[in-house]
Amino acid sequence: MRGWASALCNLLQQLFYWPLQLCLGSSFWAAGTPGGAEPQSRLVCKPSALARHLQRHCLTFRALGCLSRLLPALQSWLGVLWPPGDGLHFSRDLLQLSDEGLVALDWALGAGSHRRRRSSSNSSNPVLLIIGNSFGRITSNMFKLCELALSHGYHPVIYNRRGQNGCPLNTLKLQPFGDPSDLREAIRYIRYQHPMARLYTVSESTGAGLLLSYLGECGSSSYVTAAACISPIFRYQDWFEMGPPWFYHWLLLLYQKISLSRYSTALGEIVDTEKFFASSSIRELEDVLFCQSKKAPLSWELYWERNDPLRDVDEVAIPVLCICSQDDPIRGDPGTTLPFELFETNPHFFLLLTQHGGHCGFLQDTSSDAIWSHEALLEFFRSTTEFFMTEERGKGFGKRKEGGVLFKATRSRGASPYKRESFCSHYIHDIYNWQRSYTR
C-alpha cells in the first residue's frame, strides 16, 4: 500500500476512533490487539488430495501483511467506497437475453490497449469473470483485480446486472437476489466467444449470492473451472433482516434508491414506488421490489426459500475458495455468520480465514499496491489447474471421453424443496478433461 494511504489511515485512527466505534459497532476495534501469536490466516477445509496440494503450493495462504490490524472499517472503506482509478479502458458488450432484457459485460483492456476488442477469440488465455456486489457498485478493488489479472495473462470481464452500472433496464424485470438465469446466459455467451479458454469466476461481497446460486443450480454442468468469493455473506436472509452497522446500512439503502430512481416511472407498473422510496431498511426495500410485486406477490419466507444461495450447495462440483476476515464489520461475528460445517464436510469448498482485512479490504503493509486477496485467489486458480493437469496425466485421462455418465450429487435431507430444474445447456464433456479425484 502506498505510504500516503498508510499515513492517512493512521491519522484517521487517532482522530476518529471513538466516533467510528460508535457508528460502526464494536467490530471496528475487535480483534485489534497487536501481538497475537497465532497465524494471521488459516485454511479451513475437508482433508483431500487437492487440499494437501493447495497447502503445499499456495504460498500466499501462509502470510498476510495487512495495512492496519486495528482498522477493519477503514480497510472496508478504501476497498468499497474509494473511487476507481482511470488506468483501465473497458469495452462493453450489451447482451440481449431470452426475455429481451439486457445485461452488460465490461471487458478490461488495459491503459495501452485499443478501445475496440475482437468479438471472439481462439486464444487459450483464461477468462476471469468478476461479479460485483448485488447493489451494482463498481469498486476500486474490482479495478485493481482487473489490472492484476491482465498482468497474469487473463481476460478480465465485469458482469453488470439489469439496470445497474449504466446497463439499460428495458424490461419490467429486476434480477431476484439468488436467480442465476441471467448469469447463466452471460456465461454461455462468454463460452461461445472464447471457446478455447478456461473460465474462472470471482465474486465480491454480496455478489457471492449470485455466484453460489449459479454453481449450485448448474452443478457439474457449469462452464467454470474454479471460483473464488471475496468477503462473502452466507446467511443472506438473516443479514437482510438484521442489517449491517447503521452507517453501511444507510449507504447501501441510499445507493440502491438512487440507482433505481431513473426507472421509477416504468417500475411503477410492477412495484409500489412510494413504498420503495420510503423504505427505511434494505430488508424492506428487497421486500417491496420482489415480494410485494403487483404481478406475482409472494411471502418473504418463500422468496428466500427460492433465492437462498446455499439452497443447492450440495450440487456445487468445482473448487470454491472463500476469503473471509474475522474482523469483517459488514458480515459480523464469524462464529454465527460463517458456515464452518460446510467447509469441513464439503470437499469443494475452502475457507481462507484471516485475522484482519475488513470487508473486501485485505490491504498489504508493503510497498506493493496489490490486494492480498487478489494474489491469493489467482494463486488458487493456478494451483487447482496444475493439480487437475497432473491428475489427468497421471491417470491417462488426457483424451475426452465421448460417452459417460455425468456426476450428479444427491440432495441432502433438509435441502430446499424449491430447487429450480437443473437446466443448464452446458455439456461437461466440452469443458473438463479431468476426473474429480481431488474429492477423495
N, C-alpha and C positions, 0 to 999 in steps of 0.2 A: 504494500500500500504506500502511496506517496507520502512523504514526510509532512506536507501541509495538512493532509487529511487526518493523520495521526495527531498532530498538534491541535487541530480543531476539535477532535473528539475529546482530548484530554481537557481542553479549556471548557467545553460544554459540560463535561462531567463535573468539574469543580463548581460551575455557576448554577447548573440546573438540576442537581441531584435530587433535592427534596421535591421540587415541583414535578419532575418527571416520575418519581416514585409514586407520588400521589395520583397522578393522572393515569399511569400505565400499569399500576399494580406492583405487587411485591416481586414479581418475576424480573423486574428491571434490575434489581440488585441480587437476585437469587443466584446461588452457585457462583458467587463472585469473589469469594475469598481466595486470594492467591496462596500459593504454597502447597496446593494439593499434590499428593504424591501419586495418585492413581493416573493411569494413562489418559490422555486427552481424547482418545477415540477408541471405540471397540466395535468389532463386527459381531452382530447377533444373528445366528442362522442355524439351520439344522446341519449336522455334520454330513458332508458329501464329498465326492471327488472334486466337484467344482469349487466348493467352499475351501478345501485344502489348497487348491491351485491359486485361488484369489489371495489367501493368506500368505502364500509364498511369494507371489509375483506383484501384488499391488502395494508398492512401497508407500504410495501416498496415504494409504489407510492407516499407517503406523504413527504418523506425526501430524500435528496440526498447530500452526502458529497463527492465532487469531490476532486481530488488531488490538482488542482490549477485552479481557475476560470480565470486566466489570460493566460493560455497556452493551448488552444484547439489544436494547431499544435503539441505540444509535446505529448499530450494525444493521438492524432491520430497516431503519430509515434510509440509510445510504443505499441499501440493496433494492428497496421497493419504491421509495419516493424520489431518489436522486434522478434528475433528468438524464435521458440517454445522451451519449456523445454523438458527434457528427462524423465519425471516422469510417462509417459504412454507407454503402449505397444498396438499395433494395429494388428488386424487380418484382412487381405484383402480378400474380395470376388470380383473376376472378373466376371461380369455379361455379358453374350453374349446376345445382343438384337436381335430383329426380323430381322434386316437387316445385322446381323453378326458383327455389331460394338460392342465395349466394353465400359462399364463404370465400375468404381471401387467403392466398399463400404468398408470403413475402420472402423471396429468395435473397439471401445476403450475398453481395458481390465483392465487397471489399472496396477500400478507398480508391485504388488504382484501376478498378475494373470498369468495363463499359457498362452503360446503363441497361443495355439490352442483353438478354440471355437467350440462348437457344431453347426452343420449346421442348426439345427432347434430347437425350444424350445416351450414348452407349458406353459412357465412362463407367469404370468399375469403382470409382471413388465413392465411399459411403455417403448416404444422405442422413442428416441429423434433423429430425422433425422436432420443433420446440413448441410446446403447448403452454401458453401463459396462464395466469390466474383466471378464474371464472368471471371476474368483473371486467376483463378486457384491458387492463392496464399493462402497457408495454414498459418494462423496467430497464434501467441501465444494466442490470446484471444479465438480462437476455441479450443485450447488445454485446456485452463482454464475452458471453458464451459463444456468440456467432463469430467474434474475432478469433477466439482461441480455436474454435472448430475449423475455421478457414486455414489457420496456420498448421493444423494437423491433417489437412487434406480432405476434410468433409465438405459436403454441400449443405450448409445450414438453411433451414426454411422455417419461418414462423407461421403457425396456424392461427387464423383470426375467425372467431365465430360470427354468426349472423348479427349484423348491426353493431359490431364492435370494431374499434380502431379504424374507422373510415370505411368499413365494409358495408355497402348499402343493405338496408332491410327492405326488400322488395316483395315480401310475402308477409301475411299476418301470422307469423310463427316465430317465436323465440326458441332457443335450444334449452330444453329442461336440463337440470344440473347433471344428471347421470345418463343422458341419452346419447349414445355414441354413433348414431346413424349418419350424421353429417361428417364426422371424423372418418368413418369407415369409407365413405365415398371419396374424401380427400386423399386418404392413403391409397386407395385403388388408383386414383389419378397419378399420384407420385410414382407408384409402381409401374404404371404404363409409360411415364415419361423417362424413368430411369430403370429399365428392366434388368440391367446387369449389376446394379448397385445393391449393397446391403442397406437396410433401413434400421436406424436406431431412433428412439424417441426419448425426449426429456420433458418433464412437466415441472412447473414452478408453483409452489403454494397450493391453492385450491384447484389448480389445473390438474392435479393428480386425480381428482374425482373423475374427470372425463377419460383420462388415460387408462385408469384401472377398470373403468366400465367397459372400454373397448377391448382390453386384453381379456377380461373375463367373459364377455359376450362372444368373442371370436375364438377364444381358446387356442387350440393348435393350428387353426386356420388363419391366424394372424400373419401379416407380412413382416412383422417386426422381429429382428434378431435378438435384441436386448433392449431394456428400458431402464430409466432412472427417474426418481421423483425427488426433487429438492424441497425440503420442508413441507412434506405432505400433511394434510389434516385427514385423519382416517374416520373419525366418528362425526360425520358431517351433520347429521340431524341434531345431535347434542350441541355441536358448535354453533349452528344457526339459532338454536333455542337459547343457549346461554350467552352467545356473542363474545367477541374478543374484548379486551380492555376498551373502555369507552372512547378513547381518542381514535384508535384504529377503527372502531365500530362507526364512529361519526364520519371518518374519511371514506370508508367503503360505501356507506349509505349515500353520502353526497355524490361520490363519483358515479355510482350506478344511476342516480336520478338525472344527473347532468348528461350522461351518455345516452339515455333513452328519451330525454326531453324533446329532441328533434323529431322523434317519431310519435309524439303524444297524440296527435290527431288521428293517425292511422290506427294506433294501438287502442284508441278509444272504442273501436268496434268489438274488441275481444276482452278488454280489461277495464276496470273502473279506474280511470286515470286520477280522479280526485283522491281515492284511497291510496293509489300508488304514490303520489307526491306528498301525501300526508303521513306516509309510513314513518314510524319512529325507530324501526329496527330492521336489520337485514332479514330476520325471520318473517316479519310482517310483509316486507317487500316481496320476498320469494312467494309467500302465500298468495298475495294479490295477483302476481304475474301468472302463476301456474295452477293454483288450487281454486281460486275464485273466478276462473275464466268464464266468460259469458257463453262459450260454446261447449266446453266439456269440464264442468267443475268436478272436483274430487276432494277428498279429505286430506289433511296434512299427513296423517299416518300412511295412507295409501300412496301418496306421492313419494314418500321416502322408501316404501317397500319396492316401488318400481325404479327408483333412481339412486338407491344406496350403492355407491361404487364397489362395496365389498360383497354385494349380493351373489356374485358369481365368482368369487375369488378362487374357489377350488378348481375352476376351469382354466386359470392362467397357466400357460405352458411354456413361458420363456423366462429367463433370468431377469429379475427386477431388483434394482438397488434403490433403497430409500435412505436418503441422507437427512438426518434429524439432529437437532441440538437440544440438550436438556434445558437450556435457558431460553427456549423459544417463547417470546411474550405473546404471540398471537395464538399458537396452538394450545398452550397451557401446560399443566403439570404432566410430565411424561408418564407418571405412574398410572394415570387414568385416561390418557389420550393416545397412548401408543399400544397397539395390539401385539405385545411381545409373543403371545402364544402362536400367532400367525407365522412369525419368523422362526420360531423354534420348532415348528412342526411341518411347515411347507418348504420343500427344498428349492422352490423357485424364487423365494423372497429372501432378501438380505438387508438387514438394518445396519447402517453405519452411523452409530450414535456418538456424538461428540459432547464434551462438557460445555463448550461455548460455541457461539456462532450466530445466535439470534435466529430470526426468521428470514431465510434466504440471504443471510449475511456471509458468514464464513470468510471474513477478511483475513489476510495474512499480515503478520508483523514482520514483513521482509521488504526488500526493495522491489519484489515482483508485484505487478499490478493485477495479476491473475487471481481469480477467486478459487479458494482451495477446493470447494465442492465441484467446480467445473473440471479441475485437474483430476480429481478422484473419479468422476463418472466417465471421463474419457479413458482413463486407465482401466476402469472396469470393463468398458466396451472392448478395448484391445485385448485384455486378458481372457475374457469369455470367448472371443472369436478365436484366439490362439488355442484355447482349450478344445473347442469344437473341432478345429482343424487337426489337432493332434489325435483326438479320439477317432476321427474319420480315417486318418492314415493308419493308425494302429490296428483298427478293426477291419480295414479293407472295404470301407463303405464309400469309396470315393465316387462311385458312379450312382446316380439316382436310380431308384427302382421305379419302374412304370406302374407296377401294381402295388398292393399292400393295403394294410388296414390303418386308418387314421386313429391316433390315440384319442380317446375321449374320457376325460376324468369323470368319475361318478360324483354325484352331488351328495354332500354330507347331509345328515339329518339336521333339520332345523334351518336349512337354507331357504331363501325366499321363494314362495310359490309363484311369484310374479316375474319369473325369468322369461325374457323375450325369446322367441325362437332363435336358436343359434344359427342365424343365416348370415354367412359371410361368403361372398363369392370369391374366396381365396382358395387356392389349391396348394396344399402343403408340399406336394412333390415339385412344384415350381420354385419353391423358396428354400427349403432346408435339404441339405445332403449330409446331415449328421444325425446320429442317434442320441436319445436323451439319457445317456448313461450317467450324466452328472447327478441324477436323482438317486443313485444307488447309495 
